[in-house]
C-alpha cells in the first residue's frame, strides 16, 4: 500500500495560521471602533442592550450544545456566538427593551445556526435571521428610534436611568429624545403624499460622523468603512462583495433620482443611511452564507445591494438590508453552481488541462 495516500505528495498546497477564533477576533476588532462610538452616541441603554444580546447568544450556544451532549466551552471561546450577538445588537434600536436583545440572541443562535447543524452549516446569516424575526414580530419596538444622547452629556440618561429605559421603557422625561431615521422619515412623508423635495428641509440631518437617529450599525459610516478596509487589508474578506453591494445600491438610486428627485432618494442618502455599510463589510461577507468564487461574490453582492434598494423604495419597510442578505443567502448554492472557482490543473468547466509532452 502506498504510504503517501493519506497526505499530499506534491504542490500546490499551503498552510495558514487562520482559524475560526482568530478570524472572529479580527472581525470584532474591526467592529469595535464603530460600536464604541455608538456607546458614546446613545449612552447607557445601548451598552446594556449590547451586553444582554451577546450574553443571550452565548447562553443559547451553551444550552444547545449541552443538550446535544457536546462540549460547550470550546465553541463559546471561538467567538462565533459573541460575533452573532454583537452584529445583532448593533443593528437594533439602541434603546430597545431588554427582551428584544434577549429573544433575538437566542433566536439567532438556535434557529439561525444550530437548527442547520451549527458553525459552518447555516444557510442564512444568524444575526439577520434574528433581526428579520424581530422586525416582523415586534415592528413597533424595532422601529422606535432616539436621537443622539452622548454619554455623560447634560440630559443624557445615567447608569440608573439606562436600566430603567432598558427594563421599563422610555420615561416621559426622555420622550423628547425620540426621533426618526432618514429612511423612516422619507417613507412616512411619501405615504402622506409629501414629496421628497418638500420634506427635505425637515428631514433628519445626514452625516458620516453619525450624530443622528439610528442603530449603532448605521451611524458612524466612516468608522464602519475603516473597519471594513482593515478586514480587506488583513485578507479576512475580499473586496468583491462590499464593492458590488455598494454599487448595487448606488446605481439604481442615482438613475431614479436623476429621473424623478421628488420621489426617489439620491445615492448618497441610500449609502450613508441604514445598515448598508455594516451589511456590505460585516454581514454579507460571512464565509458560510456567501459564494466561493470571485465572480459569484460580485453577483451576490450586487444582488444584495439591488434588493436592498428595491425593498427600501417599494416595500413596506424603510430598511431592506437584512431581507436582501437573507434572500441572496438562499441563492448562494445556485450562484456557486454556476460560478465555480477554477481548480488548479483544470479549466473553469472542471476538465483537466492538456499538458504538452
Helices and strands as residue ranges (DSSP letters): H 20-42, H 44-67, H 72-77, H 80-89, H 98-110, G 114-116, H 126-137, H 139-142, E 145-146, H 159-168, G 172-177, E 178-179, H 182-191, H 196-199, G 200-202, H 221-233, H 239-259, H 267-272, H 276-278, I 279-283, H 294-314, H 321-338
